Amino acid sequence: MTRDEFTEFYAGSKDRCLRAAIAYGMAPDRAEEAVAEAFARAWSRWPSVRSVDSPRAWIVRTAINADISWWRKRRRETAVPETPEQLPRDDSSFDDLLEAVRRLPPRQRQVVALRYFLDLDAETTGHELGIARGTVSATLHQALKTLRQRLTDSEGMLS
């Protein structure tokens, strides 16, 4: 392992990895921090990282994981009200969807947020919430059923 080899990899990959992290959906400032952290981790594990099929993919995945960890820590710092206030209405579909999600019971709201907004799998979602994978699936099923009904009802009222 040579320092020059890693330096060459870093110089040739950092911009592409940063663009990939931003395309994934990270804010540019968070993406820059997460990619820098991923490269630091890669340097400390360079013998094994350089032997994977795609070291750039390893960097991006590590950056995404770092960003998810950052988000989880901040999520615990912010209290979510048990009964969310009425959001100001806008005619956009996303605002309707967000309002409908915020009106779900707390557990359903948490499952929807982790599964769809954070793109976690059912097992990880269950681990984060301290519930079984099957409970995640059942809760998600009920939440989606409620959202479909509410959004269909609100479309009928808007017509």
Steps between C-alpha positions, in 0.01 A plus 500: 500500500643833402390845589536601135253230393235628741574863410448417132174319579378793710587762239333302221189404697403772746296712259313203355424365847380843614270533197362150566430585865320820398304311234399253772326792670744635754530873547829615341657603832401172667618304194838668514542410867377145452725435199801641686423269792465205260840573346654517848353160578623367165854616577498316831380183324667553164637145453149352520320792331725498194425130446119539484335498157437875505682713758300805382174320576641410843572871560151609396328228705714592803413869450129414482528293817681787675225739394230262626682471833523880518127527430412238763695687767326827413160328482532398863569859596176632352168426667212418267163608636253220567229684309655708226350838431317562177754583231430798278326366188658531163355351187803282432474122530807477720353736757181291507704185546714655773192623683342155479818337635518747788141410598583130535535353850856535634614141431364505144664839441834365622482190280405701190778752564768236545386271216415759232673824588820334623475190280585256780404136464241341730760329716698821562180695561390243757840513668491881518149503646547198725227296332491176300536498122148360468365785711671744263329336202158494667533860620612613155209317337251676728670839449490466121135395512419809709703728272331365185159559655580851623662607175215358293246675725688831478518474117123452494450805718733711284309418177 
